[in-house]
């Protein structure tokens, strides 16, 4: 059984005026070995391309595992997927979509401690092209939703926070609109 966070691979939501709709996209995938109780795995973009979307899947899920991060790196060259759950035979697959799109920027917005919802805003002149989120990998924490708004100007991440006082982080991969 595969369990994943629905709608996290958010590439090509919009085609901004400066983006070539025929710009080639590439996809990379990496699967982890069977984990202990927590694992992170990274997929990298091919040389010369930048991350435009990230997704993740828990393979051989028993239903007790949860995704805790779909996290782009600051240079938009790779994406890391993290999950937590009981030790077992499950693995994590990280999927990234990459392109040669110019002008990409990453907005990282950490939320306040103990609050499960946070929004990352692309700012004026930019639209959301991809999204990610993170909750710390403690047992009971999980990502519930990563969702761009209708105007494609921001990304809201909703997490479920278990024991302890943790913060949710939202990521927006933004592209200029003009």
ABEGO torsion letter per residue (X at the ends): XBBBBBGABABGABBBAABBAABBBBBBBBBBBBBBABBBBBBBBBBGBBBABBBBBBBGBAGABBBABBBBBAAGABBBBBBBEBBEABBBBBBBBBBABBGBBBBBBBBBBGBABBBBBAEBGBBBABBBBBBBABBGBBBABBBBBAAGABBBBBBBBBBEBBBBBBBBBBBBAX
